[in-house]
């Protein structure tokens, strides 16, 4: 079914007036014993497991990943992560709802996802969607709507209602050093863990650390001190986020890939 959808989209120029086909099945029906076995295997393979319950503390936002509370969703997400890591366009489209909402797409649904991110097998390895999805799928999340909806990452799913999503950011690591200037060798203002901070600006200063390049954020701590944090260790709830919905007894689909809204 995925191949038919993909060929349909390419043949229609990622849009047009032709009706869209039915969505592909996002998760095959798996016998309960096999599902439980897959669940155990994926759990053992995970070396970066986040807590299934979120610790509540004032001025902090601790990581959480409730995915393990639903066996079917956990297996679905791990299979999707594997497809992302293997740069498998067809497997990705199998996990997508036909009416998926995509920020910045000029067309609705799957056609918009394909055209916006250039989802073609010939360019599969270099597509920008892969690192975006890999980060989201590893960043935990939480269920809502009686367990029928899962939102990732955790800091978007559990953001405190009383804090403005545009004015605050979350420190996403333990022992993160806040610097006096936007560079690695500047003085340390304070060391913090999972703190909620006031976001002031994203600087033009970027730096490559550990093979990754991120900008520096200018932030204000709860005590009033102002400093800079490397972008890898801070996140805003208006950044990229994904939503998944239960579409059947053993079926889940990605229904949103959005940012800045």
C-alpha positions, 0 to 999 in steps of 0.5 A: 500500500505504501508504494502505491501511495508514494507512486500516486503522490509522485505521479500527481506532482504531490498535489493536483485535483486527483482524489487521494488514496486510502491511508496505508495500515500504520501497524500490522496486526501482531499476535499478542505473544509476538507483540509482547516479545517485540516489546521486551526486545525493544526495551532491552535494546534501549540504553537511554530509557527515560523515566515513565513518571515525571518528577514534579518540582517547582521551576523544573521540567524533568524528562518523562517517557510514557510510551512503555505504558502502551505496548502497541505504541511502544513497538510502533515507535521503535519500528518507526525509529528503526525506519528513520535510522535506516532512511526508509522512506516507504516505512516512514510513509507507512507510519503516517496518517493520510491527513497528517498536519505538516508545518510549512507544507503547501499541500495537505496530508501525505502529499504535503509531507512528501513535497515539503521534505523532498521524500524521494528514495534517490535523496533518502540519505540526505533528507532533513526530516531524518535527524528531526524525527530521530531526535523527536522519537528519542526525546520521550513524551506523554499520552493524552485523550485517555491514552489515544494520543501521544505527543513528543518531545516530553517538554512539549507534551508536559509544558506547564500551562502557566508559562508562556511557550514563547518566553521560556525554555527548558534545560534538557540535561543534568549539570548543564553549565550556563556561561557568561558569554556564548562560547565554550571557554567562557566563565561559568555563571551557574550549573543547572539541571532540568531548570525552566528558564526565561528565553531572551534570544537565540544568538548568531553564535554557533559552535560545533561540539561533539560533531553537532552544531547548535546556536547559543541561547541567551537566557535568564535564570530564576534568580535573575542571573543572565547567561548563555546555554548551548542549544543542545541542552535547551529546548523550547516547546514551540520547536519541532514536535510530533503527535501520534494517534491510535487509529485501531486496536493495534494501529497508531499513526503519526498525525502531526509534524509541526513547529512554531505554532 
